[in-house]
Structures are given as structure tokens and as C-alpha cells.
Amino acid sequence: MSGAHVCPTAPPEEQPCIGLIGMGEMGGMYARRLSEAGWKRILVCDRPARFEASVMSVPGVTVVQDGHYVSRAADFIVYSVEAEFIDAVVAQYGPSTKVGAVVGGQTSVKAPEQKAFEKYLPSDVEIVSCHSLHGPSVSPEGQPLVLIQHRASDRSLRLVEDILRPFGSRYVYMAYEEHDVVTANTQAVTHAAFLSMGTAWHASLSYPWEQGLYVGGIETVKVNIMLRIYANKWHVYAGLAILNPSARIQIDQYSQSCTEIFKLMLEGKKDALKERLFRARDKVFPAGGNGKCPILLSESILDQFTLGSKSTSQSSAIIKSAPPNSHLSILAMVDSWASLNILPLGHLALAATPIFRMWIGVAEALCRSEEKLNRAIDAAISDTAHRSDDLEFVVAARGWSQCVSFGSFKLYEERFKHTAEFFKGRFLEATVVGGKMIKTILDDAALREKEGQSIITR
């Protein structure tokens, strides 16, 4: 390709050839977005067993038999492959890469990807990797898209920027190593918390939001995101947790924080619990805030996204009668961040996923309110309505930490699918409701940032 900018409105013969190896959900999303943007020369492939499905999945692209056909012809190639398999796939197709092509990967953890690219790609191939920090069902517009100029000229970086520009994403430039630290900081504890919630509620054999325990405001966010995660593919979270050393450390600390806080609850040591949690609060959410308005919407707006077919008046009555919650999952998260000297607010503008934005918004809403935080501490010590669920949560958090420490993808898959099966009947509703909630929160945040307005989260 020449050094000039490329554009999807140019004649097909002047456009770069784009290659996608792997047509899972993210690979399919990339193919659709690129095709809809007007890029005409798109080659895609998937495993031989999925060839027919790939042919039918995205109009406007050319499906070829395997990655050799993609690698030999494409000017820009993206491997959308699970981190667990990236080494084997690049070993197979990397040597066929066209001279002077630019190669990137869409894995959520970059250490294995970097190692595979450096090992198997010819020296005359350049590397500009990428990572869209959102799921396939979330619009990429305005979302962070990490670009890693690892072994490449500025011209090659510009080529990748031009090809992906129709996504409307916000480019974030990082090195491979920085990417893995930041994604661990923004995702590891978040995923661990919601995976543990689901496992705990599964162990209780209940949909707790239907029993008046987890309804309204903060609870609405917790339930919807938990279901949204379990409705996704297990490997989306397994690679980050198992292959990212920073993530392992954080998940272990989260389990430890859950256990230690729960012990203080059982022992009735209110003063010690309060001192620990306020110290963590002051470290993660220091006085004066982050200079921006709150991340989360008001609870009255969040209440609109409660699951179930209840009327507004019924939902309001249930919310008012709900017992106070210790919010162990949130407080342990803040405690673990403080213990590891992680300041997640600093990652918001850098590389925050939609789920992370909402989860830190939940923590901020709880911690910045003296009333809410004190009420959670009082509930932790004196109210037993959630005590059995808190016990199950601690057991679940420790179980997930041990699962990750074993480094077994098979164990992770079985554990994930076992809980996902229990909630499967609620995924469609949660996807619709959760999608609306995410859009409302992100749209509101963008509007407030643009207009410099502020709201009060009660």
C-alpha cells in the first residue's frame, strides 16, 4: 500500500485487502462493521467445521477455506482467536503472511499473542495489534479501541487507523505490556465479582431479585451485569484471568478481601470493619473526587431496569421493603484495589469497558455516600437477611480464585457453564434490559461530559 490515507469510499482496486482469521462473535462483528463501512476487499475464515456457517454469517465478505488464503492476500490481518489457541493458530498460518503486510490480534490478553507473533511471523511483516474494549453486542462508537504499534512504521499504524476508523471508536495507544496491566486493573476483579455472584446465587438455587432481596438502584446494576456476563462465552473471561499474571494476583487478593471482611462481619467487629473500609474508600475514592460528575445514574432511573414483569408501583413497593445489604461484593472490590495500590478511576478515560464503567460507578455511588456506606456496614454487622448469600459469595470467590490459580481452561469452562445453565432462561430478558441500561448510562455520561453538567446520585 502507498503512504497515503486509505478510505472505504475509494474504488475497490485502491482499497487495502483486509483479512480476518476467526469468525467468532468479535470476528463477526468486525466483519460486519467493516463491510457496512464500505470496505470491499474483505477475506475471512474460520475453523473448517464452521466454514458453512461463516459463508452465511456476513454479507459482502469473501469466505476462504483457511488462514493461508487470508495470510497470502491480505494487507492487514486480524487474528480473532482465543488467547488459549493463539500460539497454535499463528504457528499454522503466520509463515504464509504476505510480504509487507500488517498483522494484529484481537485477544484480550496480549502476552501470548506477542510471543506468537514474534516467534512465527516473518521479519518482513509488521505488527500493529488491536483490542476493542467492549463485547460484540455493544456499539463500538465512542468505546476505547487499543492500538499497539509493536513492530511497525508510522505508515502502518496510519493504515490500521484508517481501516478501523468507521467503527467510531476512541483510539488508545499502548504497549503490549501496558495493555495487560491496564486490562487486568479494569477487568479482573470486575469479572471475579460477577462470576462469584452468579455462582453464589446458583448455590442458593434462587433468582434473588424475585424474592425482594436484590432490587433497585445498585442491585439492579449487579443483577443485570451478572446475567450479561454469564450469557457471554466463557473463553472471553478465561483467557484474561488465566493467562494474565496481573489478573491472577488481583483475583487472589479479591478472594482474600472477601474472606477477611466476612470474618470481621461474623465476629461483630464493627469498629475494625469500619476503619478498614473507610481507609480503602479514602484511597480508591479520595476526597475531591476525580474532577468529574458521578459515573452512575440516579437510582430512580436505574430502577426502571429491574427484571421481571412487575408494574412500576409493584417494583417501587418491593424496593422500599428490601432489607439493607452489606454489599460485600462491592466493598471487597474496593478493599482489594486499595490493598494492591490500584486507582481504577485513572483508567476510566484510558481503557474502561462498559461493564467496568458501571461497576466502578456502583462502587463510587456506595463509597461517596456516608449514609450508604454506614448503612452497608450496619447491615454487615447486625442484619442477617443477606448473611447466607454472603457466605455463599465468599465460598464462590475462593473457588474462582483457586480455579484461576490451577490454570485449567477446562475447569474454568465447566465451572462457568454449570452456573450459566442455571440462569439460561433469563438471558434474553437480561440482554435486552441490560443493553438498554448500558446505553442509557453511557449516553447520559457522554451528554453530561459534553455539556459539563452534573447530577446527584442519591
Buried (B, 14 or more C-beta within 10 A) or exposed (E): BEEEEBBBEBEEEEBBBBBBBBBBBBBBBBBBBBBEBBBBBBBBBBBEEBBEEBBEBBEEBBBBEBBBBBBBBBBBBBBBBBBBBBBEBBEBBBEBBBEEBBBBBBBBBBBBBBBBBBEBBBEEBBBBBBBBBBBBBBBBEBBBBBBBBBBBEEEBBBBBBBBBBBBBBBBBEBEBEBBBBBBBBBBBBBBBBBBBBBBBBBBBEBBBBBEBBBBBBBBBBBBBBBBBBBBBBBBBBBBBBBBBEBBBBBBBBBBBBBBBBBEBBEEEBBEEBBEBBBEBBEBBBEEEEBEBBBBBBBBEBBBBBBBBEBEEEEBBEBBEEBEBBBBBBBBBBBBBBBBBEBBBBEBBEBBBBBBBBBBBBBBBBBBBBEEBBEBBBBBBBEBEBBBEBBBBBBBBBBBBBEBBBEEBBEBBBEBBEEBBEBBEEBBEBBBEBBBEBBEBBBEBBEEBEEEEEEBEBE
